[in-house]
């Protein structure tokens, strides 16, 4: 693939074709999940990043070989199960733990480091947002997608539902971006206690998982489900 073609591809599509590219884009701070509709060129311009450097790193992956998980080739019902069993379960496991440490650290160190109080409030908002979001996907959208795959029912996946879910992805992404800013990119101060460090490690891990989670839905599952629905009607 030549440089010009790659630069005009949406970043979400680049990652959908080879998830290894996510590591390169993340290293430059480029959003491939919520901002996956932007071309690579526009994404680089908005971040004032040298396009040719990013393209060079992407090409160095030798993208046609050694793809461990080609999510783009998975059946939609299998992808739904993968998302629920891996990413949804991760969210349900980690958010209570993150909340526990955020409360503890804010209580002990919040007077000295007031940003911890803001982190705690954003964690509360994130937890409320995500729990309702997961339920909506599992009870409304995901069963509809599985029905489409088995062709038991046509025309059931509504674009309005997907649009609402994508908006919720944006909200979660914005909350995590704010937490990243407040936490100095998840870098605790040198004097931080063990709980302080665990909190920031968990927050960073949660953000990384969220990026992949949202990518799989926004850039692969949702558009393919809408395309499948159209083909059956």
Backbone as JSON, one array per atom type, in Angstrom:
{
  "sequence": "XXXXXXXXXXXXXXXXXXXXXXXXXXXXXXXXXXXXXXXXXXXXXXXXXXXXXXXXXXXXXXXXXXXXXXXXXXXXXXXXXXXXXXXXXXXXXXXXXXXXXXXXXXXXXXXXXXXXXXXXXXXXXXXXXXXXXXXXXXXXXXXXXXXXXXXXXXXXXXXXXXXXXXXXXXXXXXXXXXXXXXXXXXXXXXXXXXXXXXXXXXXXXXXXXXXXXXXXXXXXXXXXXXXXXXXXX",
  "N": [[0.85, -1.19, 0.0], [0.59, 2.21, -0.9], [1.9, 5.37, 0.36], [0.12, 7.54, 0.06], [-2.4, 6.3, -0.26], [-2.68, 5.02, 2.23], [-2.67, 7.22, 3.94], [-5.12, 8.38, 3.44], [-6.94, 6.66, 4.42], [-9.49, 5.87, 6.82], [-8.68, 5.93, 10.29], [-9.85, 4.06, 11.93], [-10.5, 2.02, 10.15], [-7.97, 1.2, 9.37], [-7.02, -0.02, 11.71], [-8.96, -1.95, 11.99], [-8.33, -3.68, 9.92], [-5.88, -4.66, 10.68], [-5.08, -5.31, 13.82], [-2.7, -4.89, 15.14], [-1.75, -2.45, 14.37], [-2.87, -0.71, 16.11], [-1.23, -0.31, 18.31], [0.82, 1.27, 17.27], [-0.59, 3.61, 16.5], [-1.59, 4.37, 18.99], [0.76, 4.99, 20.3], [1.37, 7.43, 19.25], [-0.63, 8.93, 20.23], [-3.02, 8.93, 18.84], [-6.46, 8.7, 18.19], [-8.21, 5.86, 17.61], [-10.62, 4.71, 18.06], [-13.13, 6.14, 19.16], [-12.63, 8.3, 17.52], [-12.46, 7.11, 15.06], [-13.38, 7.56, 12.48], [-11.96, 9.52, 11.17], [-9.59, 10.32, 8.62], [-6.23, 9.07, 8.35], [-4.46, 11.11, 7.71], [-5.9, 13.46, 8.45], [-6.22, 12.97, 11.16], [-3.57, 13.04, 12.04], [-2.92, 15.68, 11.39], [-4.63, 17.12, 13.09], [-3.49, 16.58, 15.52], [-1.03, 17.61, 15.21], [1.06, 16.02, 14.26], [3.73, 14.4, 12.56], [2.91, 13.11, 9.54], [4.29, 11.35, 7.79], [6.04, 9.98, 9.46], [4.35, 8.41, 11.03], [3.15, 6.82, 9.06], [5.42, 5.46, 8.15], [6.05, 3.92, 10.41], [3.79, 2.31, 10.53], [3.96, 0.87, 8.14], [6.21, -0.57, 8.69], [5.36, -2.66, 10.16], [4.82, -4.68, 8.45], [2.23, -5.44, 7.31], [0.82, -7.53, 6.09], [1.49, -9.94, 7.14], [1.64, -12.3, 9.9], [-0.66, -11.73, 11.48], [-2.26, -11.88, 14.44], [-4.87, -11.81, 15.54], [-7.41, -11.51, 13.55], [-9.84, -9.69, 13.67], [-11.62, -8.6, 11.94], [-12.41, -10.57, 10.23], [-13.99, -12.28, 11.62], [-17.1, -13.98, 12.39], [-20.18, -12.25, 13.0], [-21.79, -13.01, 15.18], [-19.99, -14.5, 16.7], [-18.14, -12.51, 17.28], [-19.7, -10.81, 18.84], [-20.07, -12.45, 21.13], [-17.42, -12.64, 21.94], [-16.85, -9.98, 22.64], [-18.62, -9.59, 24.79], [-17.8, -11.62, 26.6], [-15.16, -10.99, 27.08], [-14.54, -8.09, 27.05], [-16.85, -6.81, 28.19], [-17.07, -8.27, 30.56], [-14.66, -7.61, 31.7], [-14.98, -4.86, 32.19], [-17.05, -4.94, 34.1], [-15.74, -6.25, 36.15], [-13.53, -4.58, 36.74], [-14.36, -1.89, 37.21], [-15.7, -1.68, 39.79], [-13.46, -2.25, 41.42], [-11.67, -0.21, 40.69], [-13.19, 1.96, 41.56], [-13.17, 1.5, 44.32], [-10.4, 1.87, 45.0], [-10.08, 4.49, 44.08], [-11.76, 5.9, 45.81], [-10.52, 5.35, 48.28], [-7.9, 6.42, 47.97], [-8.49, 9.09, 47.4], [-9.69, 9.83, 49.78], [-7.6, 9.61, 51.63], [-5.45, 11.06, 50.52], [-6.51, 13.24, 49.25], [-6.66, 15.89, 50.21], [-4.07, 16.83, 50.06], [-3.48, 16.31, 47.36], [-5.56, 17.55, 45.37], [-6.56, 16.9, 42.85], [-7.18, 14.25, 42.89], [-9.71, 14.09, 43.95], [-11.22, 15.04, 41.86], [-10.68, 13.05, 40.0], [-11.95, 10.92, 41.25], [-14.67, 11.7, 41.08], [-15.01, 11.63, 38.31], [-14.6, 8.92, 37.88], [-16.84, 7.87, 39.17], [-18.83, 8.87, 37.44], [-18.09, 7.57, 35.08], [-18.46, 4.88, 35.78], [-21.25, 4.78, 36.21], [-22.15, 5.47, 33.65], [-21.05, 3.4, 32.02], [-22.09, 0.96, 33.04], [-24.87, 1.06, 32.54], [-24.71, 1.24, 29.8], [-23.56, -1.22, 28.97], [-25.63, -2.96, 29.64], [-27.64, -2.09, 27.93], [-26.57, -2.77, 25.43], [-26.36, -5.57, 25.65], [-28.97, -6.42, 26.12], [-30.57, -5.24, 24.19], [-29.29, -4.51, 21.57], [-27.33, -6.55, 20.89], [-28.71, -9.11, 20.9], [-30.35, -8.64, 18.68], [-28.51, -8.47, 16.61], [-27.54, -11.1, 16.57], [-29.84, -12.42, 15.78], [-30.06, -11.48, 13.21], [-27.82, -12.68, 12.04], [-28.51, -15.37, 12.04], [-30.61, -15.17, 10.42], [-33.2, -15.21, 11.33], [-34.77, -13.09, 11.74], [-35.39, -10.07, 10.06], [-34.26, -6.72, 9.38], [-33.99, -5.67, 11.97], [-31.98, -4.33, 13.34], [-31.45, -1.15, 14.33], [-30.39, 1.95, 13.11], [-30.52, 4.16, 14.75], [-30.26, 3.2, 17.35], [-27.63, 2.26, 17.32], [-26.31, 4.65, 16.82], [-26.86, 6.03, 19.2], [-25.47, 4.41, 21.01], [-22.87, 4.76, 20.11], [-22.54, 7.45, 20.73], [-22.51, 7.22, 23.49], [-20.16, 5.81, 23.77], [-18.39, 7.83, 23.04], [-18.74, 9.57, 25.21], [-17.75, 8.03, 27.34], [-15.12, 7.76, 26.47], [-14.31, 10.45, 26.57], [-14.46, 10.92, 29.32], [-12.45, 9.2, 30.26], [-10.28, 10.37, 29.01], [-10.19, 12.77, 30.36], [-9.61, 11.85, 32.94], [-7.08, 10.78, 32.43], [-5.69, 13.13, 31.91], [-5.91, 14.45, 34.41], [-4.47, 12.7, 35.97], [-1.88, 12.97, 35.21], [-1.15, 11.54, 32.9], [-1.44, 8.98, 33.99], [0.67, 8.76, 35.76], [1.86, 8.42, 38.86], [2.81, 10.51, 41.69], [6.2, 10.65, 43.04], [6.13, 10.15, 45.73], [3.97, 8.52, 46.09], [1.78, 6.14, 47.61], [1.26, 2.53, 47.83], [-1.44, 1.94, 47.18], [-2.18, 4.2, 45.75], [-0.54, 3.93, 43.49], [-1.55, 1.51, 42.46], [-4.14, 2.28, 41.79], [-3.68, 4.1, 39.64], [-2.41, 2.41, 37.82], [-4.47, 0.6, 37.3], [-6.34, 2.31, 36.15], [-5.01, 3.07, 33.8], [-4.81, 0.59, 32.51], [-7.51, 0.09, 32.18], [-8.24, 2.1, 30.38], [-6.78, 1.31, 28.1], [-8.02, -1.15, 27.51], [-10.59, -0.2, 27.03], [-10.24, 1.28, 24.69], [-9.74, -0.74, 22.78], [-12.1, -2.21, 23.04], [-14.12, -0.33, 22.27], [-13.26, 0.15, 19.68], [-13.65, -2.38, 18.42], [-16.42, -2.45, 18.37], [-17.36, 0.07, 17.26], [-15.95, 0.25, 14.81], [-16.02, -2.24, 13.56], [-18.08, -4.22, 14.39], [-20.59, -2.73, 14.51], [-20.84, -1.29, 11.93], [-20.77, -3.54, 10.2], [-22.98, -4.99, 11.03], [-25.08, -3.28, 10.3], [-24.7, -3.29, 7.55], [-25.21, -5.99, 6.98], [-27.89, -6.16, 7.68], [-29.04, -4.53, 5.71], [-28.51, -6.07, 3.48], [-30.23, -8.17, 3.8], [-32.72, -7.17, 3.55]],
  "CA": [[0.0, 0.0, 0.0], [1.42, 3.4, -0.95], [1.71, 6.33, 1.45], [-1.06, 8.35, -0.18], [-3.57, 5.48, 0.02], [-2.75, 4.82, 3.67], [-2.97, 8.49, 4.6], [-6.51, 8.72, 3.22], [-7.79, 5.65, 5.06], [-9.9, 6.16, 8.2], [-7.83, 5.22, 11.23], [-10.6, 2.89, 12.41], [-10.38, 0.97, 9.15], [-6.6, 0.7, 9.43], [-6.92, -0.93, 12.85], [-9.85, -3.08, 11.72], [-7.64, -4.59, 9.01], [-4.76, -5.27, 11.41], [-5.13, -4.67, 15.14], [-1.35, -4.52, 15.58], [-1.53, -1.03, 14.09], [-3.37, 0.07, 17.25], [-0.1, 0.05, 19.17], [1.51, 2.4, 16.64], [-1.42, 4.8, 16.61], [-1.66, 4.76, 20.4], [2.04, 5.59, 20.69], [1.34, 8.83, 18.8], [-1.79, 9.58, 20.83], [-4.09, 9.03, 17.84], [-7.68, 8.01, 18.62], [-8.72, 5.0, 16.53], [-11.94, 4.16, 18.41], [-14.17, 7.18, 19.03], [-12.29, 9.14, 16.38], [-12.05, 6.2, 14.0], [-13.83, 7.97, 11.15], [-11.01, 10.47, 10.57], [-8.49, 9.74, 7.86], [-4.96, 9.16, 9.06], [-3.91, 12.45, 7.47], [-6.61, 14.44, 9.28], [-5.92, 12.67, 12.56], [-2.22, 13.55, 12.31], [-2.97, 17.14, 11.32], [-5.3, 17.65, 14.28], [-2.58, 16.39, 16.66], [0.25, 18.21, 14.81], [2.02, 14.91, 14.2], [4.28, 14.21, 11.23], [2.24, 12.0, 8.89], [5.22, 10.37, 7.21], [6.6, 9.16, 10.53], [3.34, 7.42, 11.4], [3.04, 5.89, 7.93], [6.62, 4.63, 8.15], [5.93, 2.93, 11.49], [2.74, 1.37, 10.16], [4.48, -0.01, 7.09], [7.24, -1.43, 9.28], [4.71, -3.84, 10.74], [4.64, -5.69, 7.4], [0.87, -5.72, 7.72], [0.19, -8.71, 5.48], [1.97, -11.16, 7.8], [1.64, -12.47, 11.35], [-1.81, -11.13, 12.15], [-2.69, -12.84, 15.43], [-6.32, -11.79, 15.69], [-8.02, -10.72, 12.48], [-11.21, -9.53, 14.12], [-12.44, -8.19, 10.8], [-12.86, -11.77, 9.54], [-14.84, -13.08, 12.5], [-18.54, -13.86, 12.22], [-20.69, -11.24, 13.92], [-22.25, -13.62, 16.43], [-18.8, -14.84, 17.47], [-17.57, -11.25, 17.75], [-20.55, -10.38, 19.96], [-19.73, -13.27, 22.3], [-16.07, -12.25, 22.35], [-16.94, -8.68, 23.31], [-19.29, -9.77, 26.09], [-17.03, -12.49, 27.49], [-13.86, -10.4, 27.39], [-14.54, -6.67, 27.39], [-17.91, -6.5, 29.14], [-16.73, -8.87, 31.85], [-13.54, -6.81, 32.23], [-15.56, -3.62, 32.73], [-17.8, -5.26, 35.33], [-14.77, -6.63, 37.18], [-12.56, -3.55, 37.08], [-14.91, -0.62, 37.69], [-15.82, -1.66, 41.26], [-12.12, -2.2, 42.02], [-11.17, 1.14, 40.47], [-13.95, 2.84, 42.46], [-12.66, 1.27, 45.69], [-9.11, 2.53, 45.17], [-10.26, 5.93, 43.89], [-12.33, 6.41, 47.06], [-9.52, 5.23, 49.33], [-6.8, 7.35, 47.74], [-9.02, 10.44, 47.54], [-9.94, 10.06, 51.21], [-6.34, 9.73, 52.36], [-4.51, 12.01, 49.92], [-7.22, 14.27, 48.5], [-6.37, 17.24, 50.68], [-2.75, 17.19, 49.52], [-3.56, 16.22, 45.9], [-7.0, 17.71, 45.11], [-6.97, 16.3, 41.57], [-7.72, 12.93, 43.19], [-11.14, 14.25, 44.15], [-11.8, 15.14, 40.51], [-10.58, 11.7, 39.41], [-13.01, 10.11, 41.87], [-15.96, 12.09, 40.5], [-15.06, 11.12, 36.94], [-14.75, 7.47, 37.98], [-18.26, 7.65, 39.46], [-19.59, 9.12, 36.2], [-17.73, 6.5, 34.14], [-19.1, 3.65, 36.22], [-22.68, 4.9, 35.93], [-22.32, 5.47, 32.19], [-20.69, 2.13, 31.42], [-22.97, -0.13, 33.46], [-26.1, 1.16, 31.75], [-24.35, 1.01, 28.4], [-23.41, -2.66, 28.76], [-26.96, -3.57, 29.71], [-28.35, -1.73, 26.7], [-26.02, -3.57, 24.34], [-26.63, -7.0, 25.83], [-30.4, -6.7, 26.13], [-31.24, -4.69, 23.01], [-28.63, -4.59, 20.26], [-26.63, -7.79, 20.59], [-29.65, -10.16, 20.45], [-30.81, -8.32, 17.34], [-27.45, -8.83, 15.68], [-27.51, -12.56, 16.47], [-31.0, -12.81, 14.98], [-29.72, -11.19, 11.81], [-26.85, -13.67, 11.57], [-29.23, -16.63, 11.79], [-31.68, -14.81, 9.48], [-34.52, -15.46, 11.9], [-35.52, -11.84, 11.71], [-34.7, -9.06, 9.26], [-34.59, -5.33, 9.62], [-34.16, -5.42, 13.4], [-30.93, -3.46, 13.86], [-31.8, 0.22, 14.0], [-29.25, 2.87, 13.11], [-30.65, 5.1, 15.86], [-29.7, 2.54, 18.54], [-26.18, 2.26, 17.17], [-25.85, 6.04, 16.98], [-26.91, 6.34, 20.63], [-24.38, 3.68, 21.66], [-21.62, 5.42, 19.73], [-22.47, 8.67, 21.54], [-22.1, 6.81, 24.83], [-18.73, 5.51, 23.66], [-17.69, 9.11, 23.07], [-18.78, 10.08, 26.58], [-16.8, 7.24, 28.13], [-13.78, 8.15, 26.02], [-14.02, 11.79, 27.09], [-14.22, 10.8, 30.76], [-11.13, 8.61, 30.45], [-9.28, 11.37, 28.6], [-10.1, 13.73, 31.47], [-8.89, 11.16, 34.02], [-5.68, 10.71, 32.02], [-5.13, 14.48, 32.11], [-5.82, 14.71, 35.85], [-3.5, 11.79, 36.59], [-0.57, 13.15, 34.58], [-0.98, 10.35, 32.05], [-1.39, 7.82, 34.87], [1.96, 8.74, 36.44], [1.7, 8.89, 40.23], [4.0, 11.21, 42.22], [7.23, 9.78, 43.6], [5.78, 9.83, 47.12], [2.71, 7.79, 46.11], [1.72, 4.86, 48.31], [0.94, 1.38, 46.97], [-2.82, 2.07, 46.68], [-2.11, 5.28, 44.76], [0.04, 3.35, 42.28], [-2.48, 0.52, 41.93], [-5.23, 3.03, 41.15], [-3.25, 4.64, 38.35], [-2.18, 1.26, 36.93], [-5.78, 0.09, 36.89], [-6.95, 3.29, 35.24], [-4.33, 2.97, 32.51], [-5.24, -0.68, 31.9], [-8.91, 0.23, 31.78], [-8.28, 2.91, 29.16], [-6.31, 0.49, 26.99], [-9.08, -2.1, 27.17], [-11.72, 0.56, 26.47], [-9.91, 1.62, 23.3], [-9.96, -1.92, 21.94], [-13.53, -2.51, 23.16], [-14.87, 0.6, 21.42], [-12.84, -0.1, 18.3], [-14.32, -3.57, 17.89], [-17.83, -2.15, 18.14], [-17.56, 1.19, 16.34], [-15.3, 0.11, 13.5], [-16.24, -3.55, 12.95], [-19.38, -4.83, 14.67], [-21.74, -1.9, 14.16], [-21.02, -1.13, 10.48], [-21.06, -4.81, 9.55], [-24.37, -5.35, 11.34], [-25.95, -2.45, 9.44], [-24.55, -3.79, 6.17], [-25.89, -7.27, 6.9], [-29.32, -5.87, 7.69], [-29.4, -4.01, 4.38], [-28.43, -7.15, 2.49], [-31.33, -9.1, 4.02], [-34.02, -6.51, 3.26]],
  "C": [[0.89, 1.24, 0.0], [1.03, 4.39, 0.14], [0.43, 7.11, 1.29], [-2.34, 7.57, 0.15], [-3.76, 5.31, 1.52], [-3.17, 6.1, 4.38], [-4.43, 8.88, 4.48], [-7.47, 7.68, 3.79], [-8.23, 6.14, 6.43], [-9.06, 5.33, 9.17], [-8.53, 3.98, 11.79], [-10.49, 1.73, 11.45], [-8.98, 0.36, 9.16], [-6.46, -0.33, 10.55], [-7.81, -2.15, 12.64], [-9.16, -4.12, 10.84], [-6.46, -5.29, 9.67], [-4.66, -4.59, 12.77], [-3.75, -4.32, 15.67], [-1.07, -3.05, 15.35], [-2.01, -0.15, 15.24], [-2.23, 0.54, 18.13], [0.66, 1.24, 18.6], [0.7, 3.67, 16.81], [-1.49, 5.3, 18.05], [-0.37, 5.44, 20.84], [2.14, 7.05, 20.27], [0.17, 9.6, 19.4], [-2.95, 9.77, 19.87], [-5.27, 8.14, 18.24], [-8.24, 7.2, 17.46], [-10.09, 4.42, 16.87], [-13.02, 5.2, 18.24], [-13.91, 8.09, 17.85], [-11.93, 8.33, 15.16], [-12.47, 6.59, 12.6], [-12.9, 8.94, 10.45], [-9.98, 9.72, 9.73], [-7.21, 9.89, 8.67], [-4.35, 10.55, 8.91], [-4.57, 13.5, 8.36], [-6.32, 14.24, 10.75], [-4.55, 13.21, 12.94], [-2.2, 15.07, 12.32], [-3.55, 17.73, 12.59], [-4.4, 17.56, 15.51], [-1.2, 17.01, 16.39], [1.37, 17.17, 14.85], [2.48, 14.74, 12.76], [3.7, 12.94, 10.6], [3.21, 10.93, 8.42], [5.84, 9.47, 8.26], [5.63, 8.05, 10.93], [3.21, 6.37, 10.3], [4.23, 4.94, 7.9], [6.54, 3.54, 9.21], [4.86, 1.89, 11.17], [3.24, 0.38, 9.11], [5.52, -0.99, 7.64], [6.65, -2.68, 9.91], [4.63, -4.98, 9.74], [3.24, -6.28, 7.54], [0.23, -6.97, 7.13], [0.55, -10.01, 6.2], [1.73, -11.11, 9.31], [0.52, -11.73, 12.06], [-2.38, -12.15, 13.12], [-4.2, -12.95, 15.5], [-6.92, -10.9, 14.61], [-9.51, -10.59, 12.78], [-12.15, -9.21, 12.96], [-13.02, -9.39, 10.05], [-13.81, -12.63, 10.37], [-16.31, -12.92, 12.16], [-19.08, -12.92, 13.3], [-21.17, -11.84, 15.23], [-21.08, -14.03, 17.32], [-18.16, -13.59, 18.06], [-18.37, -10.7, 18.93], [-20.19, -11.14, 21.23], [-18.35, -12.9, 22.84], [-16.09, -10.95, 23.13], [-17.54, -8.82, 24.69], [-18.39, -10.53, 27.06], [-15.7, -11.87, 27.9], [-13.99, -8.96, 27.88], [-15.65, -6.29, 28.37], [-17.59, -7.07, 30.53], [-15.58, -8.1, 32.51], [-14.06, -5.53, 32.86], [-16.26, -3.89, 34.06], [-16.86, -5.65, 36.47], [-13.96, -5.43, 37.66], [-13.18, -2.28, 37.66], [-15.16, -0.61, 39.2], [-14.46, -1.56, 41.96], [-11.52, -0.8, 41.87], [-11.88, 2.13, 41.4], [-13.43, 2.72, 43.89], [-11.35, 2.02, 45.92], [-9.21, 4.04, 44.99], [-10.81, 6.58, 45.15], [-11.28, 6.42, 48.17], [-8.42, 6.28, 49.17], [-7.28, 8.8, 47.88], [-9.24, 10.8, 49.01], [-8.64, 10.34, 51.96], [-5.47, 10.87, 51.85], [-5.18, 13.19, 49.22], [-6.93, 15.69, 48.94], [-5.04, 17.74, 50.12], [-2.77, 17.26, 47.99], [-5.03, 16.33, 45.46], [-7.47, 17.14, 43.78], [-7.54, 14.9, 41.78], [-9.23, 12.98, 43.43], [-11.86, 14.35, 42.81], [-11.76, 13.78, 39.8], [-11.71, 10.83, 39.96], [-14.37, 10.43, 41.26], [-16.1, 11.58, 39.07], [-15.19, 9.6, 36.91], [-16.2, 7.11, 38.28], [-19.1, 7.8, 38.19], [-19.34, 8.0, 35.19], [-18.44, 5.2, 34.51], [-20.59, 3.67, 35.92], [-22.96, 4.8, 34.43], [-22.11, 4.08, 31.61], [-21.65, 1.01, 31.8], [-24.29, -0.11, 32.7], [-25.86, 0.85, 30.29], [-24.24, -0.48, 28.1], [-24.76, -3.35, 28.74], [-27.75, -3.3, 28.43], [-27.87, -2.57, 25.52], [-26.47, -5.02, 24.45], [-28.12, -7.34, 25.74], [-31.11, -6.23, 24.87], [-30.52, -5.01, 21.7], [-28.06, -5.98, 19.95], [-27.57, -8.94, 20.22], [-30.17, -9.91, 19.04], [-29.78, -8.71, 16.3], [-27.39, -10.35, 15.5], [-28.69, -13.08, 15.66], [-30.74, -12.56, 13.5], [-28.8, -12.27, 11.25], [-27.54, -14.98, 11.23], [-30.39, -16.43, 10.83], [-33.07, -15.2, 10.0], [-35.42, -14.23, 11.8], [-34.72, -10.82, 10.93], [-35.13, -7.67, 9.67], [-34.7, -4.94, 11.08], [-33.11, -4.48, 13.98], [-31.18, -2.04, 13.39], [-30.57, 1.13, 14.11], [-29.31, 3.81, 14.3], [-30.07, 4.51, 17.15], [-28.17, 2.58, 18.48], [-25.62, 3.67, 17.35], [-25.82, 6.44, 18.45], [-25.76, 5.66, 21.37], [-23.03, 4.3, 21.33], [-21.44, 6.73, 20.5], [-22.01, 8.34, 22.96], [-20.63, 6.39, 24.85], [-17.92, 6.8, 23.74], [-17.64, 9.68, 24.48], [-17.78, 9.35, 27.47], [-15.37, 7.6, 27.76], [-13.37, 9.51, 26.55], [-13.71, 11.74, 28.59], [-12.83, 10.21, 31.03], [-10.03, 9.58, 30.04], [-9.09, 12.41, 29.71], [-9.34, 13.11, 32.64], [-7.4, 11.07, 33.69], [-4.99, 12.06, 32.25], [-4.91, 14.76, 33.59], [-4.73, 13.89, 36.52], [-2.09, 11.93, 36.01], [-0.2, 11.92, 33.76], [-0.71, 9.09, 32.87], [-0.03, 7.65, 35.54], [1.81, 9.28, 37.85], [2.95, 9.65, 40.7], [4.96, 10.23, 42.87], [6.88, 9.33, 45.01], [4.53, 8.96, 47.23], [2.83, 6.47, 46.86], [1.3, 3.76, 47.34], [-0.46, 1.5, 46.38], [-2.9, 3.12, 45.59], [-1.61, 4.71, 43.42], [-0.9, 2.33, 41.64], [-3.64, 1.21, 41.21], [-4.84, 3.49, 39.76], [-2.97, 3.52, 37.35], [-3.49, 0.7, 36.41], [-6.47, 1.03, 35.91], [-6.32, 3.22, 33.85], [-4.74, 1.69, 31.78], [-6.67, -0.61, 31.42], [-9.02, 1.04, 30.5], [-7.83, 2.1, 27.94], [-7.36, -0.52, 26.54], [-10.26, -1.38, 26.53], [-11.47, 0.92, 25.01], [-10.18, 0.44, 22.36], [-11.44, -2.28, 21.9], [-14.35, -1.63, 22.2], [-14.52, 0.41, 19.96], [-13.59, -1.27, 17.69], [-15.79, -3.29, 17.58], [-18.02, -1.07, 17.08], [-17.09, 0.91, 14.93], [-15.54, -1.23, 12.81], [-17.67, -4.03, 13.15], [-20.54, -3.99, 14.14], [-21.89, -1.72, 12.64], [-21.35, -2.42, 9.75], [-22.48, -5.26, 9.82], [-25.34, -4.56, 10.48], [-25.88, -2.92, 8.0], [-25.27, -5.11, 5.99], [-27.41, -7.06, 6.86], [-29.81, -5.41, 6.32], [-29.43, -5.11, 3.34], [-29.6, -8.12, 2.62], [-32.69, -8.48, 3.69], [-34.2, -6.3, 1.76]]
}
